[in-house]
Amino acid sequence: MSGGLHGQVVDLLGHEISAGVHPPGSVLRIDGLEERFGISRSVAREVVRTLASIRLVVSRKRVGVVVRPRAEWNTFDPALIRWLLAVDRSAQVRTLAELRTAVEPVAAAAAARNAGHEQAARLVGLAERMVATARAGDLETFLEADVAFHGLVLAASGNEMFAQLEGVFGEVLRWRTGRGLMPEHPEPVALRLHCEIAECVRGGDPARAESAMRELVEEAFAGTLASLTAERRATGSAQ
């Protein structure tokens, strides 16, 4: 292994813990990590610190590095979301969709009440960029605008706890595109709803902003599940 060694080891161990290869209560030892990955003690300790920051493991004296129960994991961490999506796509997609459905419509309504002029104008600009890049089939630029759009809605809500979910929802959007679950040209209804949400925020219409965002999130969830179902049928996968 070479290059970003720390990141590679963290990614592999995080995926293994998420998949149950190292079940709760199992012990990882620093010297074992050194031997397995051919890394120095300092790198091994940094790997453990990173996993501990996500609450996947805890270091205990005279025991070693112990894998925590799943209920203690920081499931809002984008890296853990990525690992869980790799392990059990359908369950994690449903969990994240339920979170988005609970939060984003309320955040959109709050943004319509609280967004400043510059925030509202930027939101409209992002929606317009999404329309233009969708027509061009430029999914990479479309994704950047989409992630920025939803992050801005959360920030413009004025609720600091909503704003903290930007990384969570951004990871969902990136994963969906990375998995090839986005059509080459995004659905017209999704583009329309993004534009409608932006205009409702600019026009100060909380009720319509909320209902449009709810429709958008539900449409995205339905489309993702349909794509996953088609993928399972094509590959014969159980996930």
HURA-V683833 format. One line per field, one symbol per residue. ss: DSSP state (H for helix, E for strand, L for the rest). psi: psi as a letter, one per 20 degrees, with the letter a starting at -180 (. if undefined). burial: # if it has 16 or more other ideal C-beta (glycine too) atoms within 10 Angstrom, else .. A space follows every 10 residues. Layout:
ss: ???
psi: ???
burial: ???
This chain:
ss: LLLLHHHHHH HHHHHHHHLL LLLLLLEELH HHHHHHHLLL HHHHHHHHHH HHHLLLEEEE LLLEEEELLH HHLLLLLHHH HHHHHHHLHH HHHHHHHHHH HHHHHHHHHH HHHHLLHHHH HHHHHHHHHH HHHHHHLLHH HHHHHHHHHH HHHHHHLLLH HHHLLHHHHH HHHHHHHHLL LLLLLLLHHH HHHHHHHHHH HHHLLHHHHH HHHHHHHHHH HHHHHHHHHH HHHHHLLLL
psi: qacmgghggg gghgggghij hnrpiqppqg hhggggilrr hhgghhgghg hhhikhrppp pjgboppqqh iiqniiphgh ggghhhgngg ghggghhhgg hhghghhggh hhhiprgggg hhgghgghhg gghghiknhg hggghgghgh hhgggihjoh hghijghghh hgggggghik jpqhoqphhg gghghggghh ghilngghgg hghghgghgg gghghghhgh gghhijqi.
burial: ....##..## #####.##.. .#.....#.# ..##..#.#. ..######.# #..####... ...##.##.. ..#.#.#### #######.#. .##..##.## #.######## ##..#...## .###.##.## #.##....#. .######### #########. .##.##.### #######.#. ##...#...# #.######## ##..##.### #######..# #.###.##.. .........
